[in-house]
Amino acid sequence: MELTRRGFISACGAAAVSSLAAHAVTAPSSSPGSRKLMIEELTPDLFRQHVGQAFHVSDGTSRTEGLVLAEVDDRGEQTLGKGAPRIHTFAVYLEGPADVALPQGVYTLSHPEMGTVEGLFLVPVVAQEPGTATHELVFSRLGGTPGKEGDHA
């Protein structure tokens, strides 16, 4: 698959943000089934298990909003050119009422079963449905799809 300039900039930006994100994902110790995850364990399949469920999104102040996981878009693997590493990218879309449109920034994402992920760069995007606000989280991982043979994510 050939990568466009826009796709390259998007992938590199998301990879840079991901590298700044916390390396550990923790679930609140009081919640049943909580466990500590590494950020590298976040996959499209993990998020797909929670489509239609509510997540709490916090900007580090007292503001916390409830958004619903609407879609997971696995964009697959791309390369930046011959001999370049593979990049696996996927996006997660969260929706809420239009009055809960959050500005672009770094947020903490929490779910009672998945746990809490800190340092995620959330971007508002054009909503698919009138009266809603849609937000996108993009994950990019050098080395390709986690779990594939020869992967060095």
C-alpha positions as CSV (number, residue, x, y, z in Angstrom):
1,M,0.0,0.0,0.0
2,E,1.4,3.4,-1.0
3,L,1.4,6.2,1.6
4,T,0.4,9.7,0.7
5,R,2.1,12.8,2.1
6,R,-0.9,13.5,4.2
7,G,-1.0,9.9,5.5
8,F,2.7,10.1,6.3
9,I,2.3,13.3,8.3
10,S,-0.7,11.8,10.1
11,A,1.2,8.6,10.9
12,C,4.3,10.4,12.1
13,G,2.4,12.8,14.2
14,A,0.4,10.0,15.8
15,A,3.6,8.0,16.3
16,A,5.2,10.9,18.0
17,V,2.2,11.5,20.3
18,S,2.1,7.8,21.1
19,S,5.7,7.8,22.1
20,L,5.0,10.7,24.5
21,A,2.0,8.8,26.0
22,A,2.4,7.0,29.3
23,H,3.9,3.5,28.7
24,A,1.6,1.9,31.2
25,V,-2.1,1.6,31.2
26,T,-3.7,0.9,34.5
27,A,-7.1,0.0,35.6
28,P,-8.4,1.3,38.9
29,S,-7.5,-1.2,41.6
30,S,-11.0,-1.1,43.1
31,S,-12.7,-2.3,39.9
32,P,-13.2,-6.0,39.4
33,G,-11.1,-7.6,36.7
34,S,-8.8,-4.6,36.6
35,R,-5.3,-5.2,35.2
36,K,-2.3,-3.3,34.2
37,L,-1.7,-3.1,30.4
38,M,1.2,-1.8,28.4
39,I,0.2,0.8,25.8
40,E,1.6,-1.6,23.2
41,E,-1.3,-3.9,24.1
42,L,-3.9,-1.5,22.9
43,T,-5.2,-3.0,19.7
44,P,-8.3,-2.6,17.4
45,D,-9.6,-5.9,18.8
46,L,-9.3,-4.7,22.4
47,F,-11.3,-1.6,21.6
48,R,-13.9,-3.5,19.4
49,Q,-14.9,-5.5,22.5
50,H,-16.3,-2.2,23.9
51,V,-18.1,-0.6,20.9
52,G,-21.3,0.9,22.1
53,Q,-20.0,1.3,25.7
54,A,-19.3,4.5,27.6
55,F,-15.8,5.8,28.3
56,H,-14.9,8.7,30.6
57,V,-12.7,11.3,29.0
58,S,-10.8,13.7,31.3
59,D,-8.5,16.6,30.5
60,G,-6.7,16.5,33.9
61,T,-8.9,19.1,35.5
62,S,-12.2,18.4,37.2
63,R,-13.9,18.1,33.8
64,T,-14.8,14.5,32.9
65,E,-17.2,13.7,30.0
66,G,-18.9,10.5,29.1
67,L,-18.5,9.5,25.5
68,V,-19.6,6.3,23.7
69,L,-17.1,4.2,21.6
70,A,-18.8,4.4,18.2
71,E,-16.3,2.8,15.8
72,V,-12.9,1.3,15.5
73,D,-11.2,1.8,12.1
74,D,-8.3,-0.6,11.5
75,R,-6.3,1.2,8.8
76,G,-3.9,-1.7,8.4
77,E,-0.2,-1.5,7.6
78,Q,1.6,1.0,5.5
79,T,5.2,1.6,4.6
80,L,7.0,4.9,4.0
81,G,8.9,3.5,1.0
82,K,11.2,0.7,0.0
83,G,13.2,-0.6,3.0
84,A,11.2,1.6,5.5
85,P,9.5,0.1,8.5
86,R,5.9,-0.9,8.5
87,I,3.4,1.2,10.4
88,H,0.1,-0.2,11.7
89,T,-2.5,2.4,12.3
90,F,-6.0,2.3,13.7
91,A,-8.4,5.0,14.9
92,V,-11.0,4.9,17.6
93,Y,-14.1,7.2,17.4
94,L,-15.9,8.4,20.5
95,E,-19.3,10.2,20.3
96,G,-21.3,12.3,22.6
97,P,-23.9,15.1,22.5
98,A,-22.9,18.2,20.5
99,D,-22.6,20.2,23.7
100,V,-19.8,17.9,24.8
101,A,-17.5,18.8,21.9
102,L,-14.0,18.7,23.4
103,P,-11.2,20.7,22.1
104,Q,-8.1,19.0,20.6
105,G,-5.7,18.0,23.3
106,V,-4.2,15.4,25.6
107,Y,-6.8,13.4,27.6
108,T,-7.1,10.4,29.9
109,L,-9.5,7.7,28.7
110,S,-11.1,5.4,31.3
111,H,-13.4,2.4,31.0
112,P,-14.5,0.1,33.9
113,E,-13.3,-3.1,32.3
114,M,-10.3,-1.9,30.2
115,G,-8.8,0.5,32.7
116,T,-7.3,3.9,32.3
117,V,-5.1,5.2,29.5
118,E,-3.3,8.5,30.1
119,G,-1.7,10.9,27.6
120,L,-3.9,10.2,24.5
121,F,-4.2,13.0,21.9
122,L,-7.9,13.5,21.1
123,V,-9.1,15.4,18.1
124,P,-12.6,16.6,17.3
125,V,-13.7,15.5,13.8
126,V,-16.8,16.1,11.7
127,A,-19.8,14.3,13.3
128,Q,-21.6,11.7,11.2
129,E,-24.9,12.4,12.9
130,P,-26.5,15.8,13.5
131,G,-26.5,16.8,17.2
132,T,-23.5,14.8,18.0
133,A,-19.8,15.5,18.6
134,T,-17.3,13.0,17.3
135,H,-13.7,12.7,18.6
136,E,-10.9,10.6,17.1
137,L,-7.9,8.9,18.7
138,V,-5.3,7.6,16.3
139,F,-2.8,4.9,17.3
140,S,0.3,4.2,15.1
141,R,2.8,1.5,15.8
142,L,6.1,1.0,14.0
143,G,6.8,-2.5,13.1
144,G,3.4,-3.5,11.9
145,T,0.5,-5.4,13.4
146,P,1.0,-6.6,17.0
147,G,1.2,-10.4,17.1
148,K,2.3,-11.0,13.6
149,E,5.4,-13.1,13.1
150,G,8.5,-11.0,12.9
151,D,6.8,-8.0,14.5
152,H,9.0,-5.7,16.6
153,A,6.4,-3.2,17.9
